Amino acid sequence: MSSAPDRLALLRRMQEARRQIQRQLDLIDRQITRRMTALIPQLKPKRAGYRRGRAPDPSAFLERYRSHLAAITAERQPEIDALCRKLARQDAAIAAYCLRNGLPSNRLDARDQCNRPRLTMRS
């Protein structure tokens, strides 16, 4: 049987590995945000005024934004899914380890990065 300091050290290593995966997910989120921010000027209409008597469509910008966001996110989706699965496995392993060794099982983050909505503009 391992000693209490050894069990705590292993728990800390498991938690640090989980934090690294979380940081990778955050990095992907920031990269997508940066790409979308850079695209916004290109998504705006070329002409601001009326064209042939019609008012500019206010929802056209949101449609273009959402379609570009979906395309950019789809590029990274396999990586995001793999990291989310790994994060879930690590959470389960940490919880099982804490339960098995009688350690307090405190959640590192209350927010779940894999299930939160990504970069959407509300209409």
C-alpha positions as protocol buffer text, in pm:
chain_id: "A"
residue {
  index: 1
  type: MET
  ca { x: 0 y: 0 z: 0 }
}
residue {
  index: 2
  type: SER
  ca { x: 139 y: 340 z: -92 }
}
residue {
  index: 3
  type: SER
  ca { x: 172 y: 617 z: 160 }
}
residue {
  index: 4
  type: ALA
  ca { x: -51 y: 921 z: 179 }
}
residue {
  index: 5
  type: PRO
  ca { x: 209 y: 1159 z: 26 }
}
residue {
  index: 6
  type: ASP
  ca { x: 251 y: 920 z: -268 }
}
residue {
  index: 7
  type: ARG
  ca { x: -125 y: 905 z: -323 }
}
residue {
  index: 8
  type: LEU
  ca { x: -154 y: 1283 z: -308 }
}
residue {
  index: 9
  type: ALA
  ca { x: 139 y: 1324 z: -548 }
}
residue {
  index: 10
  type: LEU
  ca { x: -26 y: 1087 z: -797 }
}
residue {
  index: 11
  type: LEU
  ca { x: -354 y: 1274 z: -761 }
}
residue {
  index: 12
  type: ARG
  ca { x: -175 y: 1604 z: -827 }
}
residue {
  index: 13
  type: ARG
  ca { x: -14 y: 1458 z: -1140 }
}
residue {
  index: 14
  type: MET
  ca { x: -351 y: 1335 z: -1264 }
}
residue {
  index: 15
  type: GLN
  ca { x: -505 y: 1676 z: -1199 }
}
residue {
  index: 16
  type: GLU
  ca { x: -217 y: 1852 z: -1377 }
}
residue {
  index: 17
  type: ALA
  ca { x: -263 y: 1625 z: -1681 }
}
residue {
  index: 18
  type: ARG
  ca { x: -632 y: 1718 z: -1681 }
}
residue {
  index: 19
  type: ARG
  ca { x: -547 y: 2089 z: -1661 }
}
residue {
  index: 20
  type: GLN
  ca { x: -316 y: 2053 z: -1962 }
}
residue {
  index: 21
  type: ILE
  ca { x: -597 y: 1902 z: -2169 }
}
residue {
  index: 22
  type: GLN
  ca { x: -826 y: 2181 z: -2052 }
}
residue {
  index: 23
  type: ARG
  ca { x: -563 y: 2436 z: -2161 }
}
residue {
  index: 24
  type: GLN
  ca { x: -548 y: 2274 z: -2505 }
}
residue {
  index: 25
  type: LEU
  ca { x: -926 y: 2309 z: -2539 }
}
residue {
  index: 26
  type: ASP
  ca { x: -904 y: 2673 z: -2428 }
}
residue {
  index: 27
  type: LEU
  ca { x: -628 y: 2733 z: -2683 }
}
residue {
  index: 28
  type: ILE
  ca { x: -843 y: 2593 z: -2964 }
}
residue {
  index: 29
  type: ASP
  ca { x: -1132 y: 2813 z: -2848 }
}
residue {
  index: 30
  type: ARG
  ca { x: -906 y: 3122 z: -2855 }
}
residue {
  index: 31
  type: GLN
  ca { x: -774 y: 3030 z: -3200 }
}
residue {
  index: 32
  type: ILE
  ca { x: -1127 y: 3002 z: -3337 }
}
residue {
  index: 33
  type: THR
  ca { x: -1218 y: 3334 z: -3173 }
}
residue {
  index: 34
  type: ARG
  ca { x: -912 y: 3501 z: -3326 }
}
residue {
  index: 35
  type: ARG
  ca { x: -994 y: 3370 z: -3674 }
}
residue {
  index: 36
  type: MET
  ca { x: -1355 y: 3484 z: -3648 }
}
residue {
  index: 37
  type: THR
  ca { x: -1251 y: 3827 z: -3522 }
}
residue {
  index: 38
  type: ALA
  ca { x: -1020 y: 3865 z: -3820 }
}
residue {
  index: 39
  type: LEU
  ca { x: -1303 y: 3765 z: -4057 }
}
residue {
  index: 40
  type: ILE
  ca { x: -1562 y: 4014 z: -3930 }
}
residue {
  index: 41
  type: PRO
  ca { x: -1458 y: 4305 z: -4157 }
}
residue {
  index: 42
  type: GLN
  ca { x: -1488 y: 4078 z: -4461 }
}
residue {
  index: 43
  type: LEU
  ca { x: -1836 y: 3966 z: -4356 }
}
residue {
  index: 44
  type: LYS
  ca { x: -1981 y: 4317 z: -4343 }
}
residue {
  index: 45
  type: PRO
  ca { x: -2177 y: 4434 z: -4646 }
}
residue {
  index: 46
  type: LYS
  ca { x: -1980 y: 4625 z: -4908 }
}
residue {
  index: 47
  type: ARG
  ca { x: -2239 y: 4899 z: -4936 }
}
residue {
  index: 48
  type: ALA
  ca { x: -2402 y: 5052 z: -4633 }
}
residue {
  index: 49
  type: GLY
  ca { x: -2688 y: 5229 z: -4808 }
}
residue {
  index: 50
  type: TYR
  ca { x: -3001 y: 5123 z: -4989 }
}
residue {
  index: 51
  type: ARG
  ca { x: -2963 y: 4937 z: -5315 }
}
residue {
  index: 52
  type: ARG
  ca { x: -3239 y: 4958 z: -5575 }
}
residue {
  index: 53
  type: GLY
  ca { x: -3485 y: 5078 z: -5315 }
}
residue {
  index: 54
  type: ARG
  ca { x: -3434 y: 4783 z: -5081 }
}
residue {
  index: 55
  type: ALA
  ca { x: -3309 y: 4817 z: -4727 }
}
residue {
  index: 56
  type: PRO
  ca { x: -3001 y: 4609 z: -4637 }
}
residue {
  index: 57
  type: ASP
  ca { x: -3089 y: 4274 z: -4483 }
}
residue {
  index: 58
  type: PRO
  ca { x: -2983 y: 4290 z: -4114 }
}
residue {
  index: 59
  type: SER
  ca { x: -2980 y: 3912 z: -4075 }
}
residue {
  index: 60
  type: ALA
  ca { x: -2741 y: 3859 z: -4370 }
}
residue {
  index: 61
  type: PHE
  ca { x: -2437 y: 3943 z: -4156 }
}
residue {
  index: 62
  type: LEU
  ca { x: -2540 y: 3690 z: -3890 }
}
residue {
  index: 63
  type: GLU
  ca { x: -2598 y: 3423 z: -4151 }
}
residue {
  index: 64
  type: ARG
  ca { x: -2252 y: 3481 z: -4301 }
}
residue {
  index: 65
  type: TYR
  ca { x: -2097 y: 3487 z: -3952 }
}
residue {
  index: 66
  type: ARG
  ca { x: -2263 y: 3160 z: -3850 }
}
residue {
  index: 67
  type: SER
  ca { x: -2172 y: 2981 z: -4171 }
}
residue {
  index: 68
  type: HIS
  ca { x: -1804 y: 3083 z: -4139 }
}
residue {
  index: 69
  type: LEU
  ca { x: -1805 y: 2987 z: -3771 }
}
residue {
  index: 70
  type: ALA
  ca { x: -1949 y: 2647 z: -3854 }
}
residue {
  index: 71
  type: ALA
  ca { x: -1683 y: 2593 z: -4121 }
}
residue {
  index: 72
  type: ILE
  ca { x: -1395 y: 2694 z: -3895 }
}
residue {
  index: 73
  type: THR
  ca { x: -1526 y: 2487 z: -3605 }
}
residue {
  index: 74
  type: ALA
  ca { x: -1581 y: 2186 z: -3832 }
}
residue {
  index: 75
  type: GLU
  ca { x: -1211 y: 2196 z: -3925 }
}
residue {
  index: 76
  type: ARG
  ca { x: -1115 y: 2152 z: -3561 }
}
residue {
  index: 77
  type: GLN
  ca { x: -1407 y: 1931 z: -3452 }
}
residue {
  index: 78
  type: PRO
  ca { x: -1221 y: 1596 z: -3458 }
}
residue {
  index: 79
  type: GLU
  ca { x: -950 y: 1744 z: -3234 }
}
residue {
  index: 80
  type: ILE
  ca { x: -1208 y: 1901 z: -3002 }
}
residue {
  index: 81
  type: ASP
  ca { x: -1401 y: 1573 z: -2976 }
}
residue {
  index: 82
  type: ALA
  ca { x: -1086 y: 1373 z: -2899 }
}
residue {
  index: 83
  type: LEU
  ca { x: -980 y: 1618 z: -2627 }
}
residue {
  index: 84
  type: CYS
  ca { x: -1332 y: 1615 z: -2477 }
}
residue {
  index: 85
  type: ARG
  ca { x: -1331 y: 1235 z: -2462 }
}
residue {
  index: 86
  type: LYS
  ca { x: -987 y: 1241 z: -2300 }
}
residue {
  index: 87
  type: LEU
  ca { x: -1104 y: 1501 z: -2049 }
}
residue {
  index: 88
  type: ALA
  ca { x: -1406 y: 1286 z: -1958 }
}
residue {
  index: 89
  type: ARG
  ca { x: -1182 y: 981 z: -1909 }
}
residue {
  index: 90
  type: GLN
  ca { x: -949 y: 1183 z: -1687 }
}
residue {
  index: 91
  type: ASP
  ca { x: -1239 y: 1314 z: -1480 }
}
residue {
  index: 92
  type: ALA
  ca { x: -1365 y: 959 z: -1431 }
}
residue {
  index: 93
  type: ALA
  ca { x: -1016 y: 833 z: -1340 }
}
residue {
  index: 94
  type: ILE
  ca { x: -963 y: 1113 z: -1087 }
}
residue {
  index: 95
  type: ALA
  ca { x: -1303 y: 1053 z: -928 }
}
residue {
  index: 96
  type: ALA
  ca { x: -1242 y: 676 z: -909 }
}
residue {
  index: 97
  type: TYR
  ca { x: -894 y: 727 z: -764 }
}
residue {
  index: 98
  type: CYS
  ca { x: -1026 y: 965 z: -499 }
}
residue {
  index: 99
  type: LEU
  ca { x: -1307 y: 728 z: -409 }
}
residue {
  index: 100
  type: ARG
  ca { x: -1075 y: 425 z: -396 }
}
residue {
  index: 101
  type: ASN
  ca { x: -818 y: 601 z: -176 }
}
residue {
  index: 102
  type: GLY
  ca { x: -1055 y: 797 z: 44 }
}
residue {
  index: 103
  type: LEU
  ca { x: -935 y: 1135 z: -84 }
}
residue {
  index: 104
  type: PRO
  ca { x: -1160 y: 1440 z: -116 }
}
residue {
  index: 105
  type: SER
  ca { x: -1294 y: 1459 z: -471 }
}
residue {
  index: 106
  type: ASN
  ca { x: -1313 y: 1828 z: -545 }
}
residue {
  index: 107
  type: ARG
  ca { x: -1391 y: 1930 z: -904 }
}
residue {
  index: 108
  type: LEU
  ca { x: -1121 y: 2143 z: -1064 }
}
residue {
  index: 109
  type: ASP
  ca { x: -1361 y: 2335 z: -1286 }
}
residue {
  index: 110
  type: ALA
  ca { x: -1734 y: 2362 z: -1245 }
}
residue {
  index: 111
  type: ARG
  ca { x: -1768 y: 2455 z: -1612 }
}
residue {
  index: 112
  type: ASP
  ca { x: -1764 y: 2181 z: -1870 }
}
residue {
  index: 113
  type: GLN
  ca { x: -1573 y: 2302 z: -2173 }
}
residue {
  index: 114
  type: CYS
  ca { x: -1699 y: 2032 z: -2404 }
}
residue {
  index: 115
  type: ASN
  ca { x: -2067 y: 2105 z: -2365 }
}
residue {
  index: 116
  type: ARG
  ca { x: -2071 y: 2482 z: -2358 }
}
residue {
  index: 117
  type: PRO
  ca { x: -2186 y: 2671 z: -2666 }
}
residue {
  index: 118
  type: ARG
  ca { x: -1906 y: 2809 z: -2881 }
}
residue {
  index: 119
  type: LEU
  ca { x: -1882 y: 3160 z: -3018 }
}
residue {
  index: 120
  type: THR
  ca { x: -2234 y: 3235 z: -3126 }
}
residue {
  index: 121
  type: MET
  ca { x: -2389 y: 3570 z: -3194 }
}
residue {
  index: 122
  type: ARG
  ca { x: -2740 y: 3610 z: -3066 }
}
residue {
  index: 123
  type: SER
  ca { x: -2990 y: 3761 z: -3303 }
}
